[in-house]
Every structure is written in C-alpha cells, then in structure tokens.
Amino acid sequence: MKRLLNTLYVTSGNKYLSLDGENVVVLEEQQEIGRIPLHNLQAIITFGYTGASPALMGACTQRNIDLSFMSGNGRFLARVIGEVKGNVTLRKQQYRISDNKEESARIARNFILGKVYNSRWILERAARDYAMRLDADRLKKKSAFLAQSIGKIRVCEKADELLGLEGEAASVYFSVFDDLILQQKEDFYFNRRNKRPPLDNVNAMLSFGYSLLAGMCGGALEAVGLDPYVGFFHTDRPGRMSLALDLMEEFRSVMVDRFGLTLINKKIMKEKYFIKKENGAVIMTDDGRKAFLSAWQNKKQEMIKHPFLDEKIEWGMAPYVQAMLLTRYLRGDLDEYPPFFWK
C-alpha cells in the first residue's frame, strides 16, 4: 500500500517557493522563512498567486510530488505534473468506456450510490448521536427518502435519470444540513448550497474543502495511471478534472461535510476567520485557512477500515484506494467498481 506522506500548505500569497538541493525553500521578500526536505512530501498546495521556480517544478515532477496552485479562496488554478503515468492500454480503455453512454452509466451509478449511501449515514449518525438535540423524526424521514433513492440508483441505467436522482437526493440531504450545526448558529448557518461565489461561512468552508478533496482525487487517479480529466458521470469540459469530480462524489459528505460540521461544533472555526467582500462573496482569512488545513491534515492521518478491502488505512489514502479499485475494474479484474460505503 502506498504510504501517506506530508502535504506542504502555503496559505498566504506573498511567498515564493524555490529549490535548494533536496529541499523546498519558502521565501518572503527574498528572505528564507522555512525549508522542508522533498523526500518527506507527497504534495505541495499553495494559495494566492504565489510563484515557484522552474527548478522546483522539475524536481516535483521527477519525484511524483503533486504541486498545485489555488486561488486565495481555494479555487483550483493549475497543477504541475510530469510524464503521463500508467500504460497506454489502461487509458485507452478509460477513453473507450467514457465514449459509451451505457458503460459509463454503470460506473457512474456506483459513484452516486456511494455518495447517497454516505450522505444517508451522516443523517443516521446525527439522529443517533444527538437524539435529544435534534428532530430525530425529521432526520429519519429524510434518511428514508435517501434509502429509496439508493434502491432506484441501483437499477438506473441511463445517465440523465441518474443525474436527476443524484440532484434530488442532494437536495433532500442539504435540506436538513443546517439542523446539524449545533454551535455558533448566529455565524454559521446553511440555507442552500451556493458556490460561485460562496455567500456564507458554511458554504465557504464546503467549497474550500471540496477543492482540497478534488486535488486529492486528481492526484490519486494520476498515481494509478488514469486520466483525471476524462470522466464517466461528469461530462468532458476543457480544464475540468471530470474523473476526479466523479471519484470525489463518494467522499463529499464523509470527508468534507462531516469534517466542516465538526470544526464548527467544536468551535475550531470562528466567525473572525471569514471576510465578506463587496460582491457578497465570503472567503477565509489566512488564519482561517491555517486552522482549517491544520485540522484537515490531522483528519487525513486518522485510521479507518476500508469497507471493501477490510484493511485499516489512513483517511487520506481512501481516494487512492478507490482509484486503484477503479483501475482493477477497467482491466477486468473486478466485475464492477466497488463504491466506498462509510458507516
């Protein structure tokens, strides 16, 4: 099993990254403020319009270190990658299936099965753990609807029907998301999902977390030899990592939504960590990103038992394991792609 290494997060936009021997050096106004050995790193993610030297970019591609550039509010900008990994036969199979609507729908169906199943268990766990503080009957009704959706998704064979079922299930899930916020209700509330731009603190956290998750999924797919830009559920669009967006569907609720709720309810994220701009967009401050990313790094290192492999892995390795299982299906080693079912 691949080992989860550290991720270097550069959270403010006035830093420059360079290479010195086998180390990445962080510079501010041409003064060194930190250095980290490359052999300790799996990824570097930098926020704002920070630069990086060509030498560092080259070193990262040679060592398979994912170097990603994000905007200040977490929107993906670009990634530096080296030679295409994997064999041509695997990618040709991926491209062939992506052009076949029926075969694509069979894989997409399992991505969405994982998404709705995990969303349902977020509600089930909340109703069980906070029965005295929440309207458990209301959550149970929403959960029952998601259970019915799962039954319909299992037999769905058409992409447009699958898209409708996924959208309906997401709407029902998010209709009670605000109920799960138990602390800081004046500053953290959820009316509906909005993302371009996020208009409240909760949506700003979700968008930021989803961007991090998409980057993880993109890196995992490249690591196993797949093309993260050619998907089975999300359609092709220039510059969009469609397969990474497919893969992350299974993890949205369990890796980002639940994580965000924990940060709010434990008062790790605070109102002072957010800024509302003139256009209504809400973004995190540098301190807010640091608090979020520190907790995110700890989350990735937590151990879980993978539902299909029945082995203990780190949370941060879960997208990689799913990417690996997807390649096994594409190669014909598995009868179908096994979704990640959390419980």
DAMOGI-V703661 format. One line per field, one symbol per residue. ss: DSSP state (A for helix, B for strand, O for the rest). phi: phi as a letter, one per 30 degrees, with the letter a starting at -180 (. if undefined). A space follows every 10 residues. Layout:
# DAMOGI-V703661
ss=???
phi=???
This chain:
# DAMOGI-V703661
ss=OOOOOBBBBB OOOOOBBBBB OOBBBBBBOO BBBBBBBAAA BBBBBBBOOO BBOAAAAAAA AAOOOBBBBB OOOOOBBBBB OOOOOOOAAA AAAAAAAAOO AAAAAAAAAA AAAAAAAAAA AAAAAAAAAO OOOOOAAAAA AAAAAAAAAA AAAAOOOOAA AAAAAAAAAA AAAAOOAAAA OOOOOOOOOO OOOOOOOOOO AAAAAAAAAA AAAAAAAAAA AAAOOOOOOO OOOOOOOOOO OAAAAAAAAA AAAAAAAAAA AAAAAOOOOO AAABBBOOOO OBBBOAAAAA AAAAAAAAAA AOBBBOOOOO OBBBAAAAAA AAAAAAAAAA OOOOOOOOOO OOO
phi=.dcdcdcccc ccdccbcbcb icbccccbhi cdclbbdddd ccabbbcicd cbdeddeddd ddchcdcccb decjddcabc bcddcicddd dddedddddc dddddddeed ededddeddd dddddddddb edccdddddd ddddddddde dddecdbcdd dddddddddd dddddcdddd dcbhddcbbb cadbbbcdca dddddddddd dddddddddd dddcjccdcc cccdddaeic dddddedded ceddcceddd dddddchdcb eddbbcdddj dcbddedddd dddddddded cdcbcddcdh bdbdedcedd dddddddddd djdbdadddd cca
